[in-house]
């Protein structure tokens, strides 16, 4: 077997020949605009994950960063050691269990137990014969029916950042010259994006959601790092110092001596419309 036959460029050309070169190129261009450090988790059985026309293969053809996981494995296997320092975050989680959607429901529950995945949009891939078994109360934000096109897959995953069961309840916050965009998972200072690690972002969001009330180091540690975290409470202090250094005096974060922290009451905003957010990003460049 010639390894060159399976390079990303070759796979993309073969896919373009079957799905329409123009549409695929346009979709690849849109995918290229995604935050390069964010990844899409694709969770399914090993056999399903290996399919040439499956979700993981389609997304890689589009140029997306993909990490795969067995349905029965610990979701923390998706997280790599350097993710936190590099600011790498999960953008969405796709559960590919077309024949047995109940397994995907169990896997989703396992995913939500970990703070790093608690606000990530979730998409269920289901077979046409089993679509009637999809239940909105199972917690998935959306679903897609097999067979699906690369464009449909892209659009549905992209939409998870602006809608869905979890994202619809999220707000954005403005702290003087700082904007915390929860649906877009982005922080801006004076209109310009600020690179935060996943834990720094999660800590900032947790403080915003306190609505100006003081919160203890213990609660912050449990909420951001998880109840099973065995490190020191100093971890919170270290991350607070980093937030202050990156965001400046606009972050009115007070230390409650010997106890925890209080963030000055932020202004809660409605989720920013897609067009308005895009225009603001263009103005900042």
Steps between C-alpha positions, in 0.01 A plus 500: 500500500633840405500737806458795266150379421392590852654843546255781593548663159423177314197424715366851444541468121322165495216640710471806278459277196198334657335785693569797280829688508353847534286419805782316674750780441253754636441289810874453556542877486235548769649228720840670473350796687435288808736560791798281401563383855146377564406145412188297432457181701348210308380221727388158376587133477843420347340349188283808441788739560708324232239542226630685195172689468454551873499822699870501591608441140262765362617761750866430431432541129371847584820580689354489852700386803339173613553277803321167525390294799339162558146531639603299807822688576561777752437839331815638665698292248405773252702754697872528433761610753582831331141607426458728798818701446438527124139607545367195312130441558233262370278681251228235469437133571349275234361165612501256209282209605257461209365157593490524880426862605455388862876441524558860391269621777712320761820635346361855506424471872857388562632796300297754698650384831824680413508882526698547179208354302207641697412773248607327178227458238404139422381347173356150456551310174216253457384255233179581311337185639563613858433873472161458667685387814678835527358684797571868567493428873808279457706816509646525149491845343433370149513189283589410143368203304719257305574546212611863526712736293819667616328839473205394718739361761700823502191722529355302791827494694554869432149576627579337835702812586196727458201287600399174657379402844810614687605798290152653496519541878844661488554874509790727427654734756662842477745605770589860412732452198482119515247284315443137594325328209369170635340362180815586304727388790710813452621789716578842354680797657437832327345303215803275444505126582699396807653151505389320816563141597193277542526521880544879496191534282297263719606685814406838353158369394441350844578836663270685256212265578527583871331832422726708722484265799814374671597139440742284695817345362355158580191558286710640215734203518211250492314686227793547261738212579245245622429342838765233441781756462772435761719806446546803724251786539789719389409387148209747508728784614749429221228508234351819648840670468519393137152637429588833659822522299329421169182705546634802687317744733170448315472172689373624837578180685528547876670265744292404803783451745538144629195377308463562128418759233229740388456633147326837476146457368529451123249624245310202357437526129279302269680248276664697219346445155733329258517791256567756771777288651665455162488875430653580837782252437573663164516845663749373757743373237 
